[in-house]
């Protein structure tokens, strides 16, 4: 029984990415499709890696850190180093995301205050104009 393979079009459709994105990931050594002339044939491993790449990007990891982490899979230690590294990186990223959230919440509170103040001033001015 042969391994499941995928065309570039199939992966693009499944993961809603462009062929250019897959070629970029290949260039960055994140994916290693089999080359048959100009044609790229992606393996189940490539598909799994793409899924992890997109998830890592969604969580804000750099492509380089994702590449380094994915390459730890081949160490032959049953994934222990890869998982340990991932947990450490994920905790660091979680802290960074929390800090960004806090900054965003502060900015939103400040902006809401400005909106409220401006709307109150508009109400005062409209009431003054109506009283004239």
CNS distance restraints for C-alpha pairs under 8 A (distance, minus, plus):
assign (resid   3 and name CA) (resid  43 and name CA) 7.24 0.50 0.50
assign (resid   3 and name CA) (resid  44 and name CA) 7.25 0.50 0.50
assign (resid   4 and name CA) (resid  43 and name CA) 6.36 0.50 0.50
assign (resid   4 and name CA) (resid  44 and name CA) 6.02 0.50 0.50
assign (resid   5 and name CA) (resid  41 and name CA) 6.40 0.50 0.50
assign (resid   5 and name CA) (resid  42 and name CA) 5.48 0.50 0.50
assign (resid   5 and name CA) (resid  43 and name CA) 4.61 0.50 0.50
assign (resid   5 and name CA) (resid  44 and name CA) 6.23 0.50 0.50
assign (resid   6 and name CA) (resid  10 and name CA) 5.96 0.50 0.50
assign (resid   6 and name CA) (resid  11 and name CA) 6.56 0.50 0.50
assign (resid   6 and name CA) (resid  41 and name CA) 5.90 0.50 0.50
assign (resid   6 and name CA) (resid  42 and name CA) 4.93 0.50 0.50
assign (resid   6 and name CA) (resid  43 and name CA) 6.28 0.50 0.50
assign (resid   6 and name CA) (resid  44 and name CA) 7.76 0.50 0.50
assign (resid   7 and name CA) (resid  11 and name CA) 6.50 0.50 0.50
assign (resid   7 and name CA) (resid  40 and name CA) 6.63 0.50 0.50
assign (resid   7 and name CA) (resid  41 and name CA) 5.40 0.50 0.50
assign (resid   7 and name CA) (resid  42 and name CA) 6.12 0.50 0.50
assign (resid   8 and name CA) (resid  12 and name CA) 6.08 0.50 0.50
assign (resid   8 and name CA) (resid  19 and name CA) 6.43 0.50 0.50
assign (resid   8 and name CA) (resid  22 and name CA) 7.53 0.50 0.50
assign (resid   8 and name CA) (resid  40 and name CA) 6.55 0.50 0.50
assign (resid   8 and name CA) (resid  41 and name CA) 7.07 0.50 0.50
assign (resid   8 and name CA) (resid  42 and name CA) 7.14 0.50 0.50
assign (resid   9 and name CA) (resid  13 and name CA) 6.09 0.50 0.50
assign (resid   9 and name CA) (resid  19 and name CA) 7.23 0.50 0.50
assign (resid  10 and name CA) (resid  14 and name CA) 6.12 0.50 0.50
assign (resid  11 and name CA) (resid  15 and name CA) 5.96 0.50 0.50
assign (resid  11 and name CA) (resid  16 and name CA) 7.85 0.50 0.50
assign (resid  11 and name CA) (resid  17 and name CA) 7.73 0.50 0.50
assign (resid  11 and name CA) (resid  47 and name CA) 7.29 0.50 0.50
assign (resid  12 and name CA) (resid  16 and name CA) 5.32 0.50 0.50
assign (resid  12 and name CA) (resid  17 and name CA) 4.75 0.50 0.50
assign (resid  12 and name CA) (resid  18 and name CA) 5.59 0.50 0.50
assign (resid  12 and name CA) (resid  19 and name CA) 6.37 0.50 0.50
assign (resid  12 and name CA) (resid  22 and name CA) 7.85 0.50 0.50
assign (resid  13 and name CA) (resid  17 and name CA) 6.98 0.50 0.50
assign (resid  15 and name CA) (resid  51 and name CA) 7.76 0.50 0.50
assign (resid  17 and name CA) (resid  21 and name CA) 6.30 0.50 0.50
assign (resid  17 and name CA) (resid  22 and name CA) 7.49 0.50 0.50
assign (resid  18 and name CA) (resid  22 and name CA) 6.71 0.50 0.50
assign (resid  19 and name CA) (resid  23 and name CA) 6.20 0.50 0.50
assign (resid  20 and name CA) (resid  24 and name CA) 6.02 0.50 0.50
assign (resid  21 and name CA) (resid  25 and name CA) 6.23 0.50 0.50
assign (resid  22 and name CA) (resid  26 and name CA) 6.16 0.50 0.50
assign (resid  22 and name CA) (resid  31 and name CA) 7.74 0.50 0.50
assign (resid  23 and name CA) (resid  27 and name CA) 6.13 0.50 0.50
assign (resid  24 and name CA) (resid  28 and name CA) 6.23 0.50 0.50
assign (resid  25 and name CA) (resid  29 and name CA) 6.25 0.50 0.50
assign (resid  25 and name CA) (resid  30 and name CA) 5.17 0.50 0.50
assign (resid  25 and name CA) (resid  31 and name CA) 5.80 0.50 0.50
assign (resid  26 and name CA) (resid  30 and name CA) 5.62 0.50 0.50
assign (resid  26 and name CA) (resid  31 and name CA) 4.62 0.50 0.50
assign (resid  26 and name CA) (resid  32 and name CA) 5.90 0.50 0.50
assign (resid  26 and name CA) (resid  33 and name CA) 7.54 0.50 0.50
assign (resid  27 and name CA) (resid  31 and name CA) 8.00 0.50 0.50
assign (resid  29 and name CA) (resid  67 and name CA) 7.22 0.50 0.50
assign (resid  30 and name CA) (resid  49 and name CA) 7.46 0.50 0.50
assign (resid  30 and name CA) (resid  53 and name CA) 7.93 0.50 0.50
assign (resid  30 and name CA) (resid  67 and name CA) 5.56 0.50 0.50
assign (resid  30 and name CA) (resid  70 and name CA) 7.80 0.50 0.50
assign (resid  31 and name CA) (resid  46 and name CA) 5.65 0.50 0.50
assign (resid  31 and name CA) (resid  49 and name CA) 7.00 0.50 0.50
assign (resid  31 and name CA) (resid  50 and name CA) 7.31 0.50 0.50
assign (resid  32 and name CA) (resid  42 and name CA) 7.54 0.50 0.50
assign (resid  32 and name CA) (resid  46 and name CA) 6.72 0.50 0.50
assign (resid  33 and name CA) (resid  40 and name CA) 5.70 0.50 0.50
assign (resid  33 and name CA) (resid  41 and name CA) 5.31 0.50 0.50
assign (resid  33 and name CA) (resid  42 and name CA) 4.60 0.50 0.50
assign (resid  33 and name CA) (resid  43 and name CA) 6.74 0.50 0.50
assign (resid  33 and name CA) (resid  46 and name CA) 6.83 0.50 0.50
assign (resid  34 and name CA) (resid  40 and name CA) 5.71 0.50 0.50
assign (resid  34 and name CA) (resid  41 and name CA) 4.97 0.50 0.50
assign (resid  34 and name CA) (resid  42 and name CA) 6.35 0.50 0.50
assign (resid  34 and name CA) (resid  43 and name CA) 7.86 0.50 0.50
assign (resid  35 and name CA) (resid  39 and name CA) 5.80 0.50 0.50
assign (resid  35 and name CA) (resid  40 and name CA) 4.86 0.50 0.50
assign (resid  35 and name CA) (resid  41 and name CA) 6.33 0.50 0.50
assign (resid  36 and name CA) (resid  40 and name CA) 6.38 0.50 0.50
assign (resid  36 and name CA) (resid  41 and name CA) 7.54 0.50 0.50
assign (resid  42 and name CA) (resid  46 and name CA) 5.67 0.50 0.50
assign (resid  42 and name CA) (resid  47 and name CA) 6.94 0.50 0.50
assign (resid  43 and name CA) (resid  47 and name CA) 6.36 0.50 0.50
assign (resid  44 and name CA) (resid  48 and name CA) 6.17 0.50 0.50
assign (resid  45 and name CA) (resid  49 and name CA) 6.08 0.50 0.50
assign (resid  46 and name CA) (resid  50 and name CA) 6.01 0.50 0.50
assign (resid  47 and name CA) (resid  51 and name CA) 6.30 0.50 0.50
assign (resid  48 and name CA) (resid  52 and name CA) 6.40 0.50 0.50
assign (resid  49 and name CA) (resid  53 and name CA) 6.01 0.50 0.50
assign (resid  49 and name CA) (resid  70 and name CA) 7.43 0.50 0.50
assign (resid  50 and name CA) (resid  54 and name CA) 6.15 0.50 0.50
assign (resid  51 and name CA) (resid  55 and name CA) 6.23 0.50 0.50
assign (resid  52 and name CA) (resid  56 and name CA) 5.93 0.50 0.50
assign (resid  53 and name CA) (resid  57 and name CA) 6.14 0.50 0.50
assign (resid  53 and name CA) (resid  63 and name CA) 7.60 0.50 0.50
assign (resid  53 and name CA) (resid  66 and name CA) 6.49 0.50 0.50
assign (resid  54 and name CA) (resid  58 and name CA) 6.16 0.50 0.50
assign (resid  55 and name CA) (resid  59 and name CA) 6.41 0.50 0.50
assign (resid  56 and name CA) (resid  60 and name CA) 6.39 0.50 0.50
assign (resid  56 and name CA) (resid  61 and name CA) 5.37 0.50 0.50
assign (resid  56 and name CA) (resid  62 and name CA) 7.83 0.50 0.50
assign (resid  56 and name CA) (resid  66 and name CA) 6.63 0.50 0.50
assign (resid  57 and name CA) (resid  61 and name CA) 5.29 0.50 0.50
assign (resid  57 and name CA) (resid  62 and name CA) 6.77 0.50 0.50
assign (resid  57 and name CA) (resid  63 and name CA) 7.29 0.50 0.50
assign (resid  59 and name CA) (resid  93 and name CA) 7.70 0.50 0.50
assign (resid  60 and name CA) (resid  93 and name CA) 7.37 0.50 0.50
assign (resid  61 and name CA) (resid  65 and name CA) 6.50 0.50 0.50
assign (resid  61 and name CA) (resid  66 and name CA) 6.59 0.50 0.50
assign (resid  61 and name CA) (resid  93 and name CA) 7.38 0.50 0.50
assign (resid  62 and name CA) (resid  66 and name CA) 6.27 0.50 0.50
assign (resid  63 and name CA) (resid  67 and name CA) 6.02 0.50 0.50
assign (resid  64 and name CA) (resid  68 and name CA) 6.19 0.50 0.50
assign (resid  65 and name CA) (resid  69 and name CA) 6.07 0.50 0.50
assign (resid  66 and name CA) (resid  70 and name CA) 6.03 0.50 0.50
assign (resid  67 and name CA) (resid  71 and name CA) 6.16 0.50 0.50
assign (resid  68 and name CA) (resid  72 and name CA) 6.67 0.50 0.50
assign (resid  69 and name CA) (resid  73 and name CA) 7.55 0.50 0.50
assign (resid  69 and name CA) (resid  82 and name CA) 6.18 0.50 0.50
assign (resid  69 and name CA) (resid  85 and name CA) 7.09 0.50 0.50
assign (resid  69 and name CA) (resid  86 and name CA) 6.88 0.50 0.50
assign (resid  70 and name CA) (resid  82 and name CA) 7.40 0.50 0.50
assign (resid  71 and name CA) (resid  75 and name CA) 7.96 0.50 0.50
assign (resid  72 and name CA) (resid  79 and name CA) 7.44 0.50 0.50
assign (resid  72 and name CA) (resid  81 and name CA) 6.68 0.50 0.50
assign (resid  72 and name CA) (resid  82 and name CA) 5.09 0.50 0.50
assign (resid  73 and name CA) (resid  78 and name CA) 7.92 0.50 0.50
assign (resid  73 and name CA) (resid  79 and name CA) 5.66 0.50 0.50
assign (resid  73 and name CA) (resid  81 and name CA) 7.95 0.50 0.50
assign (resid  73 and name CA) (resid  82 and name CA) 5.89 0.50 0.50
assign (resid  74 and name CA) (resid  79 and name CA) 7.98 0.50 0.50
assign (resid  75 and name CA) (resid  79 and name CA) 7.47 0.50 0.50
assign (resid  75 and name CA) (resid  81 and name CA) 7.85 0.50 0.50
assign (resid  77 and name CA) (resid  81 and name CA) 7.00 0.50 0.50
assign (resid  79 and name CA) (resid  83 and name CA) 6.00 0.50 0.50
assign (resid  80 and name CA) (resid  84 and name CA) 5.99 0.50 0.50
assign (resid  81 and name CA) (resid  85 and name CA) 5.97 0.50 0.50
assign (resid  82 and name CA) (resid  86 and name CA) 6.04 0.50 0.50
assign (resid  83 and name CA) (resid  87 and name CA) 6.14 0.50 0.50
assign (resid  84 and name CA) (resid  88 and name CA) 6.36 0.50 0.50
assign (resid  85 and name CA) (resid  89 and name CA) 6.11 0.50 0.50
assign (resid  86 and name CA) (resid  90 and name CA) 5.79 0.50 0.50
assign (resid  87 and name CA) (resid  91 and name CA) 6.08 0.50 0.50
assign (resid  88 and name CA) (resid  92 and name CA) 6.40 0.50 0.50
assign (resid  89 and name CA) (resid  93 and name CA) 6.12 0.50 0.50
assign (resid  90 and name CA) (resid  94 and name CA) 5.93 0.50 0.50
assign (resid  91 and name CA) (resid  95 and name CA) 6.29 0.50 0.50
assign (resid  92 and name CA) (resid  96 and name CA) 6.40 0.50 0.50
assign (resid  93 and name CA) (resid  97 and name CA) 6.09 0.50 0.50
assign (resid  94 and name CA) (resid  98 and name CA) 6.12 0.50 0.50
assign (resid  95 and name CA) (resid  99 and name CA) 6.26 0.50 0.50
assign (resid  96 and name CA) (resid 100 and name CA) 6.24 0.50 0.50
assign (resid  97 and name CA) (resid 101 and name CA) 6.06 0.50 0.50
assign (resid  98 and name CA) (resid 102 and name CA) 6.15 0.50 0.50
assign (resid  99 and name CA) (resid 103 and name CA) 6.24 0.50 0.50
assign (resid 100 and name CA) (resid 104 and name CA) 6.06 0.50 0.50
assign (resid 101 and name CA) (resid 105 and name CA) 6.05 0.50 0.50
assign (resid 102 and name CA) (resid 106 and name CA) 6.18 0.50 0.50
assign (resid 103 and name CA) (resid 107 and name CA) 6.22 0.50 0.50
assign (resid 104 and name CA) (resid 108 and name CA) 6.07 0.50 0.50
assign (resid 105 and name CA) (resid 109 and name CA) 6.14 0.50 0.50
assign (resid 106 and name CA) (resid 110 and name CA) 6.22 0.50 0.50
assign (resid 107 and name CA) (resid 111 and name CA) 6.02 0.50 0.50
assign (resid 108 and name CA) (resid 112 and name CA) 5.98 0.50 0.50
assign (resid 109 and name CA) (resid 113 and name CA) 6.18 0.50 0.50
assign (resid 110 and name CA) (resid 114 and name CA) 6.38 0.50 0.50
assign (resid 111 and name CA) (resid 115 and name CA) 6.20 0.50 0.50
assign (resid 112 and name CA) (resid 116 and name CA) 6.04 0.50 0.50
assign (resid 113 and name CA) (resid 117 and name CA) 6.07 0.50 0.50
assign (resid 114 and name CA) (resid 118 and name CA) 6.00 0.50 0.50
assign (resid 115 and name CA) (resid 119 and name CA) 6.01 0.50 0.50
assign (resid 116 and name CA) (resid 120 and name CA) 6.10 0.50 0.50
assign (resid 117 and name CA) (resid 121 and name CA) 6.18 0.50 0.50
assign (resid 118 and name CA) (resid 122 and name CA) 6.10 0.50 0.50
assign (resid 119 and name CA) (resid 123 and name CA) 6.16 0.50 0.50
assign (resid 120 and name CA) (resid 124 and name CA) 6.26 0.50 0.50
assign (resid 121 and name CA) (resid 125 and name CA) 6.18 0.50 0.50
assign (resid 122 and name CA) (resid 126 and name CA) 5.98 0.50 0.50
assign (resid 123 and name CA) (resid 127 and name CA) 5.98 0.50 0.50
assign (resid 124 and name CA) (resid 128 and name CA) 6.10 0.50 0.50
assign (resid 125 and name CA) (resid 129 and name CA) 6.13 0.50 0.50
assign (resid 126 and name CA) (resid 130 and name CA) 6.09 0.50 0.50
assign (resid 127 and name CA) (resid 131 and name CA) 6.15 0.50 0.50
assign (resid 128 and name CA) (resid 132 and name CA) 6.49 0.50 0.50
